[in-house]
Amino acid sequence: MRNLQETHLNRARASLRQALSWYGYLRKSGQLSSNPELVGLVKPELEALNATLNKLDSNVIRIAAFGLVSRGKSAVLNALLGDKILQTGPLNGVTQWPRSVRWQPGGKVLVELIDTPGLDEIEGESRADMAREVVHQADLILFVVSGDITRTEYKALLELRQAQKPLILVFNKIDLYPDTDQGAIYQNLQQLGTGHPKAKPLLPDEIVMVAAEPAPMEVRVEWSDGRVSYEWETPPPQVDELKETILNILNREGRSLLALNALIQARDAEAAIAQKTIDLRQQEAENIIWQFTKYKALAVMLNPIAFLDILGGTVADLALIRALARLYGLPMTSYEAGKILKTILFSSGGLLLLELGSSLLLGLGKSTAAITSADNPSNITAFAGSAIAQAGIAGYGAYSVGKAAQVYLEKGCTWGQLGASSVIQEILSQVDQNTILYRLRQELGLKL
């Protein structure tokens, strides 16, 4: 298992280094530097890729605590740390900004615990937005509740589930509930904690009940002289189960979690770069597509040989795809361009197949008309009709290829060898059924 985790970590590093090396190549080749506006637009994403790679190299697992106000997020983290480092109190919104504390449980794993403001703070929208940003950096989420899950809490839970991160539901203040109620609470959390009414119940290591700051208890004290007094004592925190659960997850799949989160961040950064690039160069791309559309239509119309119509049209489509790839600054070899064209042919259904079929049929008719036009001048009319019809189909096909290629170049930038999406799929295909990552397999797979 440890060897597999190391493999996942190394694959993630290789994927990020490949992405950074490519954008570094663009700088050296002048494709980025020639467009200062694009450099400024993609700078945050390039910095995010660098930061993600540095985080991978540091091997620090980030665990963020989320929840509504007064649920005891800070108290839970303090109990894990064994010291009251993070501020707590009876007032709402004690935690004003995200705070990070290093934790080294067991002396082997290095963890960064992140405390966040309440997700429902009154007049604290900016702090709530900041808290949501933290989740993108987190490798594991602790969602802290302390009673029946409210509508606001359920909505927040759904939002966190959409972040595609493993999540532990932590029920705090369990000391306030009698044993008879704890079983009912657990069953309710098993279903609601999934974030979807029809989803499978949560696994045992996805729900943990704790008492981070147990309420003081009145204790009867009997003295040797017969006196009886009453004192208030605060029981120690009950977080051993949570600590053990976290350690089990980190030992079993911590490096895989780290790799997967880094790849998700890289995938999102590269997708944002592609989107910004395509948006910025939209007009240039339209001009290229229309240029190739006119050239292909004209070449097909004037060419009298059917075989060359099909061959020339395919070559023109490949050239169009490569021209768009160069415009956007994305790597594209002739082999890869051919694969994209094949993908476009399948995804476009019968449109381009109709073009090829019509090219063959009309081309043969056009060829015959051209050959016999010397003997029968009326065949020139047939040649012109076939040529115009074929040119229209060829031009429309070229335009369709260009538009489909734009979509592929935007969405497909993270695929291919060592692409972030490819490595994510590879990791998910290897996770064990007993891991917390296995639950994410389906929802992550659906969004690749």
Steps between C-alpha positions, in 0.01 A plus 500: 500500500782741587674424169177575314466831685856595404418414139196729510710780649771460236246493217343821631841669519580393144166635377552842659860523381389420147240777511746753641770402253262556212403849615868569562565399139232742384677782682838415344351459153331839529142373463404634842737797514366622165162545662542695828124503560487120500802480733319717753179302467655158562753609764277390796457153349874461434574605858240249620673221305835593656350516849330164453826335394679650803225366726548153351874516562447606864271199570277700733138382530251786545190432708242780515215525751172646371159554648257762619572735787510364857542139394841473667735485200785671689437288808522178294835605353631608842404161642692327219802722566480435874531872570271802483678678216199616300269753662159377612214669681123519555448775241426432136777565250800473733706375204524801272750369244634158397789395726746217443678296766755224445420164660727197503301207638693183565828668410484389133228684310519879467156662492381857463172561684297792362233672707241697302229759578142382528336451162188689612649801676275805510664794317790272426455413134860580414623270776259227388626531143855476628411185692365341184826579323688303764323181398677504164834473679384236748574130456244392761198682642356482852139620495405573860138487619357495851132417466235426240626610159323822402402603148791747489738229619373256241546758223857566618565126507382470139736778395793327670411169336521672161862588576583130442691453824478219758297612799459386859180602676590591859214512750621719787353549849385139517530521879178703503298206364401185691616164366150414381503799263849445362399198291218693333734794437757270340246343263370842399852624429578189295240599243506879513879515498518364147365829372244314288180323614550203262871449566634209699535556878834628625764248600607462867818703450301786345303579818665562837339617822706719731481730800770759441413713804277289725266691728613525864351239733408542863693249710414396856807498728494314831772607744665287768339708774155417367443827318343492153560766239427545132749615240487561128744304288555509125548154345784459251419532127366189329676508162703179501270337245534797266878504534516126431271534198714777351821305559353187341397697191837672472696177538273310263459762224652832609748531211234398251272772641781751465566394141133503403437845646807640325381356169150644545651843565730461197209388282295804603795737445576362154132510404487865610810578292340336196173687553672838538719434195206403281291796618785745435571366152144434396498745208835376368372143515183594312708662227716186467195271486332711231826523306538121492130462423532718189825340387368147541176579318685670215759220466234228496289692250785550251658156539361252242641180657280333764779325691690826541182666629483259795875502564530877466199559726646281774838674474325838521313395815823382664670827404209695649528315830875560515451868418256534790737311729783739411273799554402382847855389586409138563734213404377310197682247280364366173418171675306678774322716243395181323360362826304821553357477149396142568331613823325780314378259231338277761360783715357688201300196398414478134582861407859447391432147380240658272770736373735213419224293342377794295857583403539150360166494314500857375872487438466203270219674320705816477802307370290332229349831400842663481645219286210493254444876482726529195271267303175627649499865612175445692700297752662825615167586663500164681860561610409844639196366684693214658790730587281761671307239702819327607667832587205594722518171690880523529487857629232419756699195608817709546311751713358217712847352548636838609225560756526145636880535521457814713291304748747211506803724546325670792368186670776259399799694630524279809486169315775312321812344648553631855207740461336584833166341406674188368698451822188565713321225311801273544510554877126450542516172309750368757337600831392225738137456604593551865634851443323832540612579145281220368188700588630788288573273207161529335437871551858589401478274197180665384669842494825407324 
